[in-house]
Amino acid sequence: MLAGAMEVKISKRINDIIKRDGKVMLSTTRESFPFVPDHGDGDFIYDAAGNRFLDFSSFVSVYNLGVNANKQIRNSIKSQVDKLSHNAFTDYYSERPVRLAEKLIRMMPRGFGGRVFYSNSGTEANEAAIKFARIFTKRSYLMSFYGAFHGRTGGTLPLTASKAVQREHLGPFSNVVHAVYPDPYRNIFNLDDEGELSKACIDYIEKNIFAREYPRKEIAAVFVEPIQGEGGYVVPPKLFMKELRRLADESGMLLVSDEIQAGYMRTGKFLAMDNFGVQADIYTMAKAAGGGIPFGVTITRGSLGDIPAGSHANTFGGNLVAVAAAEASLDYVTRNMAALQKGVKKKGAYVMRRLQKMKENFEIVGDVRGIGLMIGMELVKDKKSKTPATEAQGEILKRCFYEGLVLLPAGTSTIRIIPPLTIDEKHLENGMNILEEVVRKVNAETTKK
Ligand SMILES: Cc1ncc(COP(=O)(O)O)c(C=O)c1O
């Protein structure tokens, strides 16, 4: 038990819930710690036994504005529920989803214009982007990157190349080719210089993919995460995105920025791609964009025009409850833009300072990286070999949980630090103290072995 931390007691009720779950639910990606959230109030979540946890996960980057904390979002949902929930928006007309689309388009880069399609999740937002890219270009192939996560449904799973288990028994996957994402910490080219690395990755596409596998004129779109999320919180060099944009332009491919995890102010900018000074042709968002309600959105560049009527639609896209949450959330973001930007920058810099010190002091902290409050700490057996320390990752997450701090993993040995953007600075400091103490202990135990 660390000084200032809460003592977490796992009650019989919690164990029972987990046991019942194991009997009736198909397995998903559950964490190894027994977390049964019951209610939340911003920076904290309380489990079904009343244990209090500080949130460094934003519930997988959904509660960017605090766990169930934003009153405007809650009230907006409540009042819409009392009026009308379902509006069959792809068949009938409705003002509120149109108003939200107008507001979302205003958040797009200058000159982008935009047309909007709503769905219910990240994978559906990307499914729509795949279809739109194919319709707009009349080409069928797609490109994405090793380490990418774009979803788990039929169209997006082929784009995803994060963990083999996600694809096992589900192939064959045609139509998608994977390129090398420029990971400055570990890359197959063994290049430390970020400029050289960027060029090597682009070269690889031109000399191998385009020249040997897929003629560039047949690729409809390249999907990219501005920062790879599930793949391990990998931040690519700025130059890489610029070169990718050039390559897309030269090849007539559309550039799709998957902003589902990195977007919506997580990096301090509404669009994570803006950190690279690059405009995409299609942006996809979900997670935080729905303010806690299932919501996905695909926004295409205005100059691409429209798709043929009847070529794509769904039942629940533009659902009024989801739109009520998304609109209230977006209104909050636009009203508080300056404060959010300043806060994310300051808090992100604080976390990075703390992590840099940990990297200096602890052998198992191999790399720390991020933009704004999208930060990863990669654990290794030792700094020289850089062998991923997957066991240490699980151990640290578990011990932090029992100290009252909730975190999530990414990749094979990275811990993501993604607290609500609105987190109180004192709470952020407390969380970092817990994390540091736990890493100190695990580091001492691991390096003693
Ligand atoms: C970058 C990215 N794209 C797509 C998805 C899929 O989103 P969903 O789980 O809502 O389908 C995720 C989910 O983690 C993601 O991080």
The ligand as a Gaussian input file, in Angstrom:
#p B3LYP/6-31G(d) Opt

LIG

0 1
 C       -7.547000       3.886000     -33.971000
 C       -8.763000       3.025000     -33.810000
 N       -9.530000       2.775000     -34.878000
 C      -10.641000       2.022000     -34.783000
 C      -11.025000       1.462000     -33.580000
 C      -12.269000       0.636000     -33.503000
 O      -13.230000       1.308000     -32.767000
 P      -14.494000       0.491000     -32.164000
 O      -13.954000      -0.391000     -31.084000
 O      -15.400000       1.559000     -31.671000
 O      -15.074000      -0.293000     -33.278000
 C      -10.238000       1.689000     -32.442000
 C      -10.592000       1.064000     -31.152000
 O       -9.807000       0.934000     -30.260000
 C       -9.079000       2.486000     -32.563000
 O       -8.298000       2.726000     -31.510000

